[in-house]
Amino acid sequence: MRIVIIAIIIILVLSSIGLAVRFNQKAVYANKELEQERYLRLTTEQMLQETNQQKQNLEENLNKAQDTKKGLSRVAEQTQAFNNDLKDRLEKASKVKEALESKLKELENILPVSQ
């Protein structure tokens, strides 16, 4: 009887040790998976922050480009207005020149007659 009790105790101890080892292996495996998930989550969050920063930089660059475009549009409009003004002045000057040349020819025609 004593041998049977010792055998049962040994079986219980061995099975307890086996279960403890198995649960320990499962716990280690679960811990590894948890660490991998944490690492993946951290790297993902870091990449997300970097992506958000890049997005913000691109938006700032876009705003600067739009401001530059507006400024260039204003300069182009001013240049166009200046060019139109110069064209008008040139046309007026041409008309005045033609008028003066025609008057000069009239005076030349008159002067030789009176001399």
SULFEN-V278798 format. One record per residue. N is the residue number from 1. RES is the residue in one small letter. PSI is psi as a letter, one per 40 degrees, with the letter a starting at -180 (none if undefined). Layout:
BEGIN
N,RES,PSI ; N,RES,PSI
END
This chain:
BEGIN
1,m,d ; 2,r,d ; 3,i,d ; 4,v,d ; 5,i,d ; 6,i,d ; 7,a,d ; 8,i,d ; 9,i,d ; 10,i,d ; 11,i,d ; 12,l,d ; 13,v,d ; 14,l,d ; 15,s,d ; 16,s,d ; 17,i,d ; 18,g,d ; 19,l,d ; 20,a,d ; 21,v,d ; 22,r,d ; 23,f,d ; 24,n,d ; 25,q,d ; 26,k,d ; 27,a,d ; 28,v,d ; 29,y,d ; 30,a,d ; 31,n,d ; 32,k,d ; 33,e,d ; 34,l,d ; 35,e,d ; 36,q,d ; 37,e,d ; 38,r,d ; 39,y,d ; 40,l,d ; 41,r,d ; 42,l,d ; 43,t,d ; 44,t,d ; 45,e,d ; 46,q,d ; 47,m,d ; 48,l,d ; 49,q,d ; 50,e,d ; 51,t,d ; 52,n,d ; 53,q,d ; 54,q,d ; 55,k,d ; 56,q,d ; 57,n,d ; 58,l,d ; 59,e,d ; 60,e,d ; 61,n,d ; 62,l,d ; 63,n,d ; 64,k,d ; 65,a,d ; 66,q,d ; 67,d,d ; 68,t,d ; 69,k,d ; 70,k,d ; 71,g,d ; 72,l,d ; 73,s,d ; 74,r,d ; 75,v,d ; 76,a,d ; 77,e,d ; 78,q,d ; 79,t,d ; 80,q,d ; 81,a,d ; 82,f,d ; 83,n,d ; 84,n,d ; 85,d,d ; 86,l,d ; 87,k,d ; 88,d,d ; 89,r,d ; 90,l,d ; 91,e,d ; 92,k,d ; 93,a,d ; 94,s,d ; 95,k,d ; 96,v,d ; 97,k,d ; 98,e,d ; 99,a,d ; 100,l,d ; 101,e,d ; 102,s,d ; 103,k,d ; 104,l,d ; 105,k,d ; 106,e,d ; 107,l,d ; 108,e,d ; 109,n,d ; 110,i,d ; 111,l,d ; 112,p,d ; 113,v,d ; 114,s,e ; 115,q,none
END
